[in-house]
Structures are given as structure tokens and as C-alpha cells.
Amino acid sequence: MPHKKTFKKGILAFAVASAMSMTSVAFADVVIGVAGPMTGGNAAFGEQLWKGAEQAAADINAAGGINGEQIKLVKGDDACEPKQAVAVANRLVDSDKAVAVIGHFCSSSTIPASEVYDEAGIISITPASTNPTVTERGLSGEFRICGRDDQQGVVAGDYIVDKLKLSKVAIIHDKDTYGQGLADATKAQLNKRGVKEVLYEGLTRGEKDFNALVTKIRSAGAEVVYFGGLHAEAGPLVRQLREQGSTALFISGDGIVTDELVTTAGGAQYTKGVLMTFGADPRNIADGKPVIEKFRANGYEPEGYTLYSYAALQAVAAAFTGIKGTDGAKASAWLKANPVKTVMGSKEWDKKGDLKVSDYVMYEWDDKGKYHQQ
């Protein structure tokens, strides 16, 4: 029989261990990854994704978290490189034990990374990847809170035909999944409307000297240059067009929706008049006003995909709250059956994980280096 003091110590140790165990359960974290280009030429978009998710996590945690547990965000930098995206996805799943992921940004990263998440049975929502393939592969846990290129391309093509009434269009892309996919979607709509492009050409991401390409564009007599790609290449391209004397209208998609476009172009004098398709400005939606004011009070303008990322985390939180857990399959089924109130208004998803309603519109950049919805 143990000594009474030893016995009492044993009971005390057990009580302390039990209390610590209960505390760890009560204050467990819901680990959610935020993946995108945190470094490199497209880091501006990674910052948008992180800032949006960070503020959403802070607000949700302040309101009690998810099922009484606090959200812990883990950052994953894929630099918009597919191989790096897969490595990030594996780390988030295996090491960080994430139960959901907000990301990625580039479609070429989202597509392979989502295979990792699907195999792990966790839900992922991309705020920005618009290539149709993202949601066309039958992955049950893959969602997006943005539109698709085959919707965006229709809007751009129709705008060129109906609004601009121009027919000499040069279509340029960056050979990437997103950029070429968007260019091809716009080309398809133009062709459907009876407009045959005067030039279809690819450039290489990372390059800055496009003067030879600009010469081809000018020789083709293009009245419109449609570019499928990101701001890092769009900026130098539009500057070199202007420097060579081209007055062709420059139109692109949601890959240039950042003030960094002006920086990469070398000034607002080059981006003035640039047109781009993007979802209706979420900063104008009444549901998001308190959050927008909070961002601005902290010195950050929630441009581009910031609010998309915030809304994506709201959707994850709503699903986990709805199922009272973090099971990926159950959360996916819940999201496809229930609307979610977000800073961007009420959102609903179809069986593929696409939004039931998409709202692409045209924007124009002004002489101050800011974009405005037309």
C-alpha cells in the first residue's frame, strides 16, 4: 500500500494533468492555411489574401471563434510556382495539420495543390483562381469565391464588340494556366461574335523587354490589345506600347487588380485608360462597410482580393459551425446546401464548388493610378 503522502501526490498530479488536458481541449486551435505568392513578382496578391484572412480570423476569434475554438492562421508561400505550391500544400497538411486552406492565387498553383487537399480530405477555397479546370475535376472539397474565366472572357469579348465596336484585336497571353486560359476564353467569345484576332502571341513570365512583341502588335494594326496574365508583365507591356507610339486600348482581366500595376508600368501616365474585368467592387457592398472601415483605420486599403479572402474564411467558419466540427466532407456538403452571409453579400455554391452567381464588370484606370468601376 503506498504511503499517504505519495498517494496524495499522485491524486494531485492526476488532477493537474486532467486540468491541463481540459484546458488544451478548451483552447485548441482551428488551424487554417493561407496560401499564395507571399514573395516574388506577385507578392502584392499574396498580401491581399493574407490581410483579408488575417482580419477575418481576428474578427471571428473576437466573436468566440469556431465552435468555441480560436482560428490560427498558417502562411504558405507558393510564389505562384506549381511545384512550390505542392510542397506548401503537403506542409500545410502534414506538418501544420491545417483543416482548411484559403488559397491559392494562381490557377497553375491551385490546381496541383488542391489534389493534395482533396486526398487529405480537407476543404479549400480559392479567392482568386479563375481557370475553369479548378472546379471541373470533381474534387468535392474545392471551392472558389470568385468567378471563372469562361464567364470573364465573355464579358471582355462582348465589351470589345458591343461597347468599343472595334475588330482589330491582338490577343497576348503569358503561357500560364490562368493567363492563357483567360486569353483563350476572350478569343473564343470574340470569334463567336465574328471577330478574328489580328495577332495571337505568348510572352514569357518574368521577362521585361517586350519591344519585339510590341513591334508585331503595331504591324498587325491592332486597335485593342487584350492581355491574359498578371500585372508584373502587363505593366512593362503597356509602357512599351506607349513608348513605341501605340494608342491601342489595353484590356486585361483580374490578374492586374492591384496598385502595383502602376509601379510595374512606371507611372500612371502609362496605365491611364487601361481597362480590366473584375467582380463588382466589393468595397461598394453595404454588408462589408464596417470591415472596410476597420481596414482603412489601420492604414490598409482592402483592394483587389482582400475582401474575397475575408469572405472565404467566413465561408469556412460558417461551414465548420454548421456541422459543429471540421470534417472536410461534411463541411463541403454543408456549403453546397447553404448560403453564407459574407462581407461581399450572400454567397451560394453549386455542386462543382462554383458560385451560383458571378458579377464581372469593366473597370478603368485613371490618371491618378486608381481603378474605378464603369
ZAKE-338745 format. One line per field, with one value per residue (C-alpha): x, y, z; residue number from 0; residue in one letter. Coordinates in steps of 0.05 Angstrom, whole numbers, plus 5000, padded with zeros to 4 digits. Example, Ala and Ser with C-alpha at 12.3 -4.5 7.8 and 13.67 -1.06 7.14 Angstrom:
! ZAKE-338745
X 5246,5273
Y 4910,4979
Z 5156,5143
k 0,1
r A,S
This chain:
! ZAKE-338745
X 5000,5031,5046,4990,5034,5053,4980,4960,5016,4990,4920,4947,4988,4929,4885,4936,4945,4870,4862,4917,4885,4817,4850,4884,4817,4780,4832,4851,4865,4829,4889,4874,4926,4930,4969,4992,5051,5078,5144,5164,5133,5062,5071,5021,4966,4994,4989,4917,4900,4937,4909,4838,4843,4881,4826,4772,4806,4814,4740,4715,4760,4736,4665,4680,4717,4693,4654,4688,4758,4805,4829,4904,4928,4989,5021,5043,5086,5080,5109,5058,5102,5065,5119,5127,5051,5050,5106,5067,5004,5039,5069,5002,4970,5026,5064,5016,4955,4911,4837,4823,4861,4846,4883,4919,4922,4949,4907,4970,4985,4914,4903,4960,4956,4882,4897,4937,4880,4829,4869,4875,4800,4804,4765,4800,4771,4809,4794,4824,4837,4791,4812,4752,4794,4798,4727,4717,4755,4703,4742,4689,4725,4749,4712,4723,4693,4709,4683,4710,4750,4696,4650,4702,4722,4650,4645,4710,4693,4624,4651,4700,4646,4586,4615,4681,4657,4728,4751,4827,4846,4914,4909,4971,4980,5034,5032,5008,4946,4909,4935,4928,4862,4833,4861,4831,4763,4763,4786,4731,4678,4706,4708,4636,4617,4650,4716,4780,4842,4897,4951,4954,5020,5051,5104,5145,5131,5188,5213,5211,5232,5172,5193,5197,5126,5103,5131,5089,5027,5037,5050,4985,4948,4916,4864,4858,4909,4878,4927,4916,4965,4988,5009,5084,5083,5023,5058,5121,5079,5032,5090,5129,5067,5060,5134,5131,5072,5016,4948,4913,4867,4897,4849,4863,4829,4831,4905,4922,4875,4929,4960,5026,5005,5023,5091,5109,5087,5130,5074,5001,5014,5022,4963,4913,4856,4874,4811,4802,4748,4737,4678,4634,4676,4663,4682,4615,4574,4538,4550,4624,4625,4644,4701,4726,4727,4767,4819,4824,4830,4891,4921,4906,4862,4825,4834,4832,4823,4828,4754,4749,4798,4759,4695,4729,4747,4677,4651,4698,4678,4604,4611,4650,4600,4543,4569,4597,4665,4720,4706,4722,4670,4614,4636,4636,4566,4542,4570,4536,4470,4471,4481,4533,4529,4596,4627,4612,4539,4504,4542,4518,4556,4535,4554,4621,4642,4630,4589,4518,4522,4582,4585,4642,4642,4691,4738,4782,4847,4851,4908,4919,4936,4870,4817,4742,4683,4650
Y 5000,5068,5120,5170,5228,5191,5175,5248,5270,5221,5248,5319,5302,5269,5329,5377,5334,5329,5404,5416,5367,5401,5468,5445,5419,5482,5527,5483,5519,5511,5513,5544,5554,5617,5601,5645,5685,5717,5732,5745,5787,5773,5784,5841,5789,5745,5804,5815,5743,5745,5813,5791,5725,5756,5807,5756,5710,5767,5786,5714,5699,5762,5737,5669,5633,5569,5523,5556,5547,5601,5605,5600,5621,5590,5624,5585,5619,5586,5645,5625,5565,5498,5454,5501,5502,5426,5430,5483,5441,5379,5420,5451,5382,5340,5388,5444,5399,5450,5432,5482,5526,5595,5596,5591,5652,5629,5575,5539,5532,5519,5461,5415,5438,5422,5350,5346,5376,5330,5269,5294,5306,5380,5437,5492,5557,5599,5673,5685,5625,5632,5577,5531,5468,5487,5463,5417,5356,5331,5348,5350,5399,5450,5517,5587,5652,5687,5676,5635,5655,5629,5680,5735,5724,5731,5799,5823,5798,5828,5894,5899,5883,5919,5978,5993,5969,5951,5890,5892,5856,5829,5774,5765,5715,5695,5620,5605,5566,5629,5678,5634,5607,5676,5698,5637,5649,5720,5697,5645,5698,5746,5691,5673,5746,5746,5779,5744,5767,5801,5770,5714,5711,5688,5721,5692,5708,5743,5779,5855,5871,5864,5913,5859,5837,5909,5917,5857,5886,5953,5918,5880,5946,5927,5975,5934,5893,5841,5812,5748,5750,5787,5858,5842,5833,5877,5939,5936,5914,5974,6022,5996,6000,6074,6087,6059,6105,6054,6083,6015,6005,5958,5909,5854,5814,5807,5790,5864,5886,5917,5986,5950,5953,6027,6012,5959,6004,6062,6111,6128,6162,6093,6059,6115,6086,6013,5971,5907,5858,5842,5826,5884,5924,5890,5956,5983,5928,5952,5886,5899,5973,5961,5915,5962,6020,5976,5962,6035,6056,6011,6044,5989,5996,5929,5928,5870,5803,5826,5821,5757,5725,5752,5723,5656,5649,5669,5612,5562,5586,5582,5510,5486,5520,5489,5418,5431,5403,5408,5346,5366,5323,5346,5419,5413,5384,5439,5495,5466,5465,5531,5605,5643,5716,5749,5818,5810,5795,5727,5673,5605,5549,5496,5423,5438,5489,5549,5609,5606,5680,5715,5790,5810,5883,5930,5978,6034,6062,6137,6188,6182,6108,6084,6039,6052,6010,6037
Z 5000,4981,5033,5044,5021,4958,4946,4955,4908,4857,4862,4856,4795,4762,4778,4748,4686,4677,4684,4634,4586,4593,4582,4519,4492,4511,4478,4419,4353,4287,4240,4172,4118,4075,4011,3955,3928,3991,3956,3884,3829,3850,3925,3924,3913,3969,4015,3995,4012,4078,4100,4085,4121,4179,4192,4185,4235,4284,4278,4283,4342,4377,4369,4400,4345,4312,4359,4418,4389,4362,4290,4279,4210,4178,4118,4057,4004,3935,3895,3840,3823,3815,3846,3905,3913,3920,3972,4010,4007,4034,4091,4109,4112,4143,4188,4204,4208,4174,4170,4114,4065,4037,3970,3925,3880,3812,3779,3760,3835,3858,3810,3834,3907,3910,3892,3958,3998,3965,3983,4055,4058,4076,4047,4006,3979,3929,3930,3861,3816,3756,3708,3696,3710,3784,3795,3735,3763,3811,3875,3929,3975,3924,3921,3895,3917,3851,3781,3723,3661,3614,3647,3649,3576,3553,3588,3556,3487,3487,3513,3455,3404,3433,3472,3436,3367,3348,3309,3304,3367,3386,3439,3483,3539,3589,3573,3643,3662,3684,3632,3571,3596,3603,3535,3502,3534,3508,3440,3437,3452,3401,3348,3367,3355,3287,3306,3284,3322,3282,3327,3378,3415,3481,3523,3580,3652,3686,3624,3619,3548,3502,3447,3394,3411,3411,3341,3319,3352,3316,3250,3257,3263,3329,3357,3420,3458,3503,3554,3594,3651,3714,3730,3731,3656,3640,3667,3623,3563,3565,3578,3518,3475,3492,3484,3414,3398,3401,3422,3422,3480,3532,3564,3615,3669,3745,3744,3744,3800,3844,3850,3835,3762,3762,3794,3744,3687,3712,3727,3720,3653,3623,3658,3646,3605,3617,3622,3663,3681,3755,3800,3821,3872,3939,3973,3949,3982,4045,4082,4083,4104,4178,4158,4103,4154,4201,4146,4129,4202,4205,4143,4093,4031,4020,3945,3897,3930,4003,4016,3975,4023,4083,4054,4040,4113,4133,4089,4122,4191,4174,4148,4209,4254,4215,4222,4293,4272,4220,4177,4105,4071,4117,4110,4034,4034,4081,4037,3975,4011,4050,4033,4073,4093,4078,4071,3997,4008,4010,3972,3947,3912,3861,3863,3830,3881,3836,3857,3831,3812,3783,3772,3725,3704,3670,3706,3680,3708,3717,3713,3788,3784,3812,3782,3781,3762,3698
k 0,1,2,3,4,5,6,7,8,9,10,11,12,13,14,15,16,17,18,19,20,21,22,23,24,25,26,27,28,29,30,31,32,33,34,35,36,37,38,39,40,41,42,43,44,45,46,47,48,49,50,51,52,53,54,55,56,57,58,59,60,61,62,63,64,65,66,67,68,69,70,71,72,73,74,75,76,77,78,79,80,81,82,83,84,85,86,87,88,89,90,91,92,93,94,95,96,97,98,99,100,101,102,103,104,105,106,107,108,109,110,111,112,113,114,115,116,117,118,119,120,121,122,123,124,125,126,127,128,129,130,131,132,133,134,135,136,137,138,139,140,141,142,143,144,145,146,147,148,149,150,151,152,153,154,155,156,157,158,159,160,161,162,163,164,165,166,167,168,169,170,171,172,173,174,175,176,177,178,179,180,181,182,183,184,185,186,187,188,189,190,191,192,193,194,195,196,197,198,199,200,201,202,203,204,205,206,207,208,209,210,211,212,213,214,215,216,217,218,219,220,221,222,223,224,225,226,227,228,229,230,231,232,233,234,235,236,237,238,239,240,241,242,243,244,245,246,247,248,249,250,251,252,253,254,255,256,257,258,259,260,261,262,263,264,265,266,267,268,269,270,271,272,273,274,275,276,277,278,279,280,281,282,283,284,285,286,287,288,289,290,291,292,293,294,295,296,297,298,299,300,301,302,303,304,305,306,307,308,309,310,311,312,313,314,315,316,317,318,319,320,321,322,323,324,325,326,327,328,329,330,331,332,333,334,335,336,337,338,339,340,341,342,343,344,345,346,347,348,349,350,351,352,353,354,355,356,357,358,359,360,361,362,363,364,365,366,367,368,369,370,371,372,373
r M,P,H,K,K,T,F,K,K,G,I,L,A,F,A,V,A,S,A,M,S,M,T,S,V,A,F,A,D,V,V,I,G,V,A,G,P,M,T,G,G,N,A,A,F,G,E,Q,L,W,K,G,A,E,Q,A,A,A,D,I,N,A,A,G,G,I,N,G,E,Q,I,K,L,V,K,G,D,D,A,C,E,P,K,Q,A,V,A,V,A,N,R,L,V,D,S,D,K,A,V,A,V,I,G,H,F,C,S,S,S,T,I,P,A,S,E,V,Y,D,E,A,G,I,I,S,I,T,P,A,S,T,N,P,T,V,T,E,R,G,L,S,G,E,F,R,I,C,G,R,D,D,Q,Q,G,V,V,A,G,D,Y,I,V,D,K,L,K,L,S,K,V,A,I,I,H,D,K,D,T,Y,G,Q,G,L,A,D,A,T,K,A,Q,L,N,K,R,G,V,K,E,V,L,Y,E,G,L,T,R,G,E,K,D,F,N,A,L,V,T,K,I,R,S,A,G,A,E,V,V,Y,F,G,G,L,H,A,E,A,G,P,L,V,R,Q,L,R,E,Q,G,S,T,A,L,F,I,S,G,D,G,I,V,T,D,E,L,V,T,T,A,G,G,A,Q,Y,T,K,G,V,L,M,T,F,G,A,D,P,R,N,I,A,D,G,K,P,V,I,E,K,F,R,A,N,G,Y,E,P,E,G,Y,T,L,Y,S,Y,A,A,L,Q,A,V,A,A,A,F,T,G,I,K,G,T,D,G,A,K,A,S,A,W,L,K,A,N,P,V,K,T,V,M,G,S,K,E,W,D,K,K,G,D,L,K,V,S,D,Y,V,M,Y,E,W,D,D,K,G,K,Y,H,Q,Q
